[in-house]
Amino acid sequence: MQSYKMRSYKLVEPPQGEGWDEVQEYLVGLFSDAWAGNYIKNHFARCVDDARRIHDLLGAGGSVLNIGGAPYIFEVAAQRLGLSTVSVDLDPQRHKDVVNSLSGEVIAGNIEDEKFRRGLSLHGYGAICLCEVFEHMRHDILSLLGDLNTAMEPGTILYLTTPNYYFAPRFLSMLLQRRSGPSPVKEWSKLIDIGHMGHVREYSLVEIEELIHHAGFKIDEIHVRNRYGSRSRPLLKRLASWALHRMPLFGQEFVVIARAAGGDAPSSSSPSTKS
């Protein structure tokens, strides 16, 4: 297994300075559905952190393809930092007024559909983002990653974030509930209730490494990100979260920075992409 940089860090919520509180209020005001409002409340700081990290990697003016746009927190944050964004979303019409307010294009499509993704040009982007999307995938994940590596220009960044299966508080909760993950009824019901799949499964660090290496990517860094939210959480959970900073393998989520090697990957045949 190749070597790479790894560290654990805690995410401060809400994001500090630069008027991010006004940005969050602006986003909340754009949406009328409860799902989007809750998502913004729970994931705003994470999305700003992702946008900042990609800005640090690419610099102002960098171009990003974000797979899985709604509710477009990342796009708003990235554009505010001077990045150029294009997004792929299953159904942009779900939030058409928000889409119309963005400066970047939003493409309707399902990245899990082989025909769609093999017709999607990945040239000209500095980074391809799969932020909190990996755990929602329910089809051939090997071909998906392999097709991305094949179509991306060599050296292009794959920026992937996903929850850690072994996140200690959640893992202990699953054991107490005698579950192997979230409620399958709840997660599959999201196809109808929200318009996209819930969590199919979550992965460990070893499994993430295995999948990304198999697709032909080279991992530069993996960070373990722990999010610290409301002080109203039970004291035990807060203490557990504090301890996770010192036990990264049991941290909350992974932030993976990898680079495309280009050419055929073991898991897919070479696609024909549009220029």
C-alpha positions in Angstrom: 0.0 0.0 0.0 1.4 3.4 -1.0 2.3 6.0 1.6 0.6 9.4 2.0 0.1 12.2 4.4 -2.5 11.7 7.1 -3.7 13.8 10.0 -6.8 14.4 12.1 -8.4 17.8 12.7 -11.5 19.2 14.3 -13.9 21.4 12.3 -14.9 24.6 14.1 -18.6 25.3 13.7 -19.8 27.8 12.6 -17.0 28.9 10.1 -15.1 31.8 11.6 -14.9 35.3 10.0 -15.4 36.4 6.4 -19.2 36.8 6.8 -20.0 33.2 6.5 -22.9 33.6 9.0 -24.6 35.9 6.5 -24.0 33.4 3.7 -25.7 30.6 5.7 -28.7 32.9 6.4 -28.9 33.7 2.7 -28.9 30.0 1.8 -31.6 29.1 4.4 -33.7 31.9 2.9 -33.5 30.4 -0.6 -35.1 27.1 0.3 -38.6 26.2 1.4 -38.3 22.4 1.9 -37.3 21.0 5.3 -34.6 18.7 4.0 -32.6 21.5 2.5 -32.9 23.6 5.6 -31.8 20.8 7.9 -28.9 19.9 5.5 -27.7 23.5 5.5 -27.8 23.7 9.3 -25.9 20.4 9.7 -23.4 20.6 6.8 -22.7 24.3 6.2 -19.4 24.3 8.0 -18.2 21.1 6.3 -19.1 22.5 2.8 -17.2 25.7 3.6 -14.2 23.7 4.7 -14.3 21.7 1.5 -14.4 24.9 -0.6 -11.5 26.4 1.4 -9.4 23.2 1.0 -10.0 23.1 -2.8 -9.2 26.8 -3.0 -5.9 26.2 -1.2 -5.2 23.4 -3.7 -6.2 25.2 -6.9 -6.1 28.9 -6.1 -8.6 31.5 -7.1 -9.9 30.9 -10.6 -9.6 27.1 -10.3 -12.3 25.1 -12.0 -14.2 22.4 -10.1 -16.8 19.7 -11.1 -19.0 18.9 -8.1 -20.9 15.6 -8.4 -24.1 15.8 -6.4 -25.0 19.5 -6.1 -28.2 20.0 -4.1 -28.6 21.9 -1.9 -25.6 23.8 -3.5 -23.9 24.9 -0.3 -20.5 24.0 -1.7 -21.2 25.9 -5.0 -22.1 29.1 -3.1 -19.0 28.9 -0.9 -16.7 27.9 -3.7 -17.9 30.8 -6.0 -17.5 33.2 -3.1 -13.9 32.1 -2.8 -13.3 32.7 -6.5 -13.6 29.2 -7.8 -15.4 28.3 -10.9 -18.0 25.5 -10.5 -20.0 23.1 -12.6 -22.3 20.7 -10.9 -24.0 17.4 -11.6 -27.3 16.8 -9.9 -30.0 14.1 -10.4 -32.8 16.7 -10.7 -31.9 20.4 -10.7 -35.6 21.2 -11.1 -36.0 20.3 -7.4 -34.4 23.6 -6.5 -34.6 25.5 -9.8 -34.7 29.0 -8.2 -31.5 28.3 -6.4 -29.9 26.8 -9.5 -30.8 30.0 -11.4 -29.0 32.1 -8.8 -25.7 30.3 -9.2 -23.0 31.6 -11.6 -22.0 28.0 -12.6 -23.7 25.5 -14.8 -25.8 22.6 -13.2 -26.0 19.5 -15.4 -28.9 17.1 -14.9 -27.7 13.5 -14.8 -27.0 10.4 -12.7 -23.2 9.8 -12.3 -24.0 6.1 -11.6 -25.4 5.8 -15.1 -22.6 4.5 -17.3 -23.8 6.1 -20.5 -24.2 9.5 -18.8 -20.8 9.6 -17.1 -18.9 8.3 -20.2 -20.4 11.2 -22.2 -19.4 13.7 -19.6 -16.2 15.6 -20.4 -13.9 15.9 -17.4 -11.2 17.9 -19.2 -10.3 21.4 -18.0 -11.1 20.8 -14.3 -8.6 21.2 -11.6 -10.6 19.0 -9.3 -13.5 16.5 -9.4 -15.5 16.5 -6.1 -17.4 13.6 -4.6 -18.4 15.2 -1.3 -20.6 13.0 0.9 -21.8 11.1 -2.2 -19.8 7.9 -2.0 -21.9 6.4 0.7 -25.1 7.0 -1.4 -23.8 4.9 -4.4 -25.9 1.8 -5.1 -24.6 0.5 -8.4 -21.1 -0.5 -9.8 -18.8 1.6 -7.7 -15.7 0.0 -9.2 -16.7 1.1 -12.7 -17.7 4.5 -11.5 -14.2 5.2 -10.0 -12.4 3.5 -12.9 -14.3 5.6 -15.4 -13.5 8.8 -13.5 -9.8 8.0 -13.4 -9.8 7.1 -17.2 -11.6 10.3 -18.2 -9.8 12.7 -15.9 -6.6 14.4 -17.1 -3.5 13.1 -15.4 -2.8 14.9 -12.2 -6.4 16.2 -11.8 -7.5 16.1 -8.2 -10.1 13.7 -6.9 -11.5 15.3 -3.8 -13.7 12.7 -1.9 -15.3 13.0 1.5 -17.3 10.2 3.2 -18.3 9.1 6.7 -16.2 6.7 8.6 -18.0 3.4 9.3 -16.0 3.1 12.5 -16.8 6.6 13.8 -16.9 5.6 17.5 -20.2 7.2 18.8 -22.2 6.0 15.8 -20.5 2.6 15.8 -21.3 2.1 19.5 -24.9 3.3 18.8 -25.3 0.7 16.0 -24.1 -2.1 18.4 -26.6 -1.0 21.0 -29.4 -1.0 18.4 -28.1 -4.3 16.9 -27.8 -2.6 13.5 -25.1 -2.7 10.8 -25.9 0.8 9.7 -28.7 3.4 9.3 -32.3 2.1 9.0 -32.7 0.6 5.4 -36.4 1.7 5.4 -35.5 5.3 6.2 -32.6 5.4 3.7 -34.4 3.8 0.8 -37.5 5.9 1.4 -35.5 9.0 0.6 -35.7 8.0 -3.1 -39.4 9.1 -2.9 -39.4 11.5 0.0 -36.4 13.6 -1.1 -35.5 12.5 -4.6 -32.2 10.7 -4.1 -30.9 7.6 -2.3 -29.9 7.7 1.3 -26.9 6.0 2.7 -26.3 2.5 1.2 -23.3 1.8 3.3 -20.3 3.5 4.9 -16.7 2.5 4.6 -13.6 2.1 6.7 -10.2 3.7 6.0 -8.9 0.4 4.6 -11.8 0.0 2.3 -11.6 3.6 1.0 -7.9 3.0 0.2 -8.6 -0.3 -1.5 -11.3 1.2 -3.8 -9.3 4.3 -4.8 -6.1 2.3 -5.5 -8.0 -0.3 -7.5 -9.4 2.5 -9.7 -5.8 3.7 -10.5 -5.7 6.9 -8.4 -2.7 8.0 -6.4 -3.6 9.1 -2.9 -1.8 12.3 -1.8 -3.5 12.9 1.6 -6.2 11.5 3.8 -7.5 13.7 6.6 -9.8 12.6 9.4 -12.3 15.4 10.0 -14.3 15.6 13.3 -17.1 18.0 13.4 -18.0 19.7 16.6 -21.6 21.0 16.7 -24.1 22.2 19.3 -23.1 22.2 23.0 -26.5 20.7 23.7 -25.2 17.2 22.7 -24.9 14.8 25.6 -21.7 15.2 27.6 -20.6 11.6 26.9 -20.8 12.2 23.1 -18.9 15.5 23.5 -16.1 13.7 25.4 -16.0 10.9 22.9 -15.7 13.4 20.0 -12.8 15.2 21.8 -11.1 11.8 22.2 -11.4 11.1 18.5 -9.0 13.8 17.7 -6.4 11.5 19.3 -7.7 8.3 17.7 -8.1 9.1 14.0 -9.1 5.6 12.9 -12.3 6.1 14.8 -12.9 9.7 13.6 -16.0 11.0 12.0 -15.3 11.3 8.3 -12.5 11.0 5.7 -11.2 13.8 3.4 -9.3 12.1 0.6 -7.1 14.0 -1.9 -6.0 11.8 -4.7 -4.8 12.3 -8.3 -5.8 10.7 -11.5 -3.2 8.7 -13.3 -5.1 8.7 -16.6 -5.4 5.8 -18.9 -7.3 2.6 -18.4 -8.0 1.5 -14.8 -8.4 -2.2 -13.9 -12.1 -1.8 -13.2 -13.4 -0.3 -16.4 -12.9 0.0 -20.1 -11.8 3.2 -21.7 -14.8 5.6 -22.3 -15.4 7.9 -25.2 -15.8 11.4 -23.8 -16.9 14.5 -25.4 -14.3 17.2 -26.1 
